[in-house]
Amino acid sequence: MELAQYQIILVNLDPTIGSEIKKTRPCVIISPDEMNKYMRTVMIAPMTTKSRPYPTRVKVKHKKETGWIVIDQLRTIDKQRIVKILGKLTPSEIDNTKRIIRETLVD
């Protein structure tokens, strides 16, 4: 399975602890392609349909359903957790995701 940055993938996030987002759900690959190609792990941001417009969330539309990329719950997962590839963000969603990552993580 060839993985690329900003693809939407279905991931089994369990087991989790406390307030971590759980269950099998769509996630966005955040790690760059150079890492995705050679490492056995990928950095992801989970997606949810139940959210409010927090400053660390990116509103997206996937398969006619509105959802949110949860930048405040970034995590690294083993590729074995990936169930399948679902699609890819649009160019404007990618731009918004990059902007929110910068605003959240860069001084």
Steps between C-alpha positions, in 0.01 A plus 500: 500500500657828388419783740519872427478816704143638528336171408194407703538150643286279720690420822433281802602731787417261785620448765500854633522664842294783650398774257681364195278459193412133469347233275552440128463829318629710211831677558722727290866417442707798615852355467690585180534248216872447571408362844195310376709313243778378727363478854259248647307781669300800381389818675124547483227736611169331582174623350161538667152612400419626849687820572476871533719748314796487741814683379683164474239337275475508119155473342490259204247323282550131423245289312238774537540503881643795691768416752799639684871415494607502865848657495510508881504115503796433267658162557741254343366156414641179362386434143342174621216711649396619150193322367478667157549821301181707466601803294696825514446854622425771245766766431311758710462250788874430481575874518270539802657197670852640450391837637343351813805277561726808477275702730481214751860379508729781380575806714 
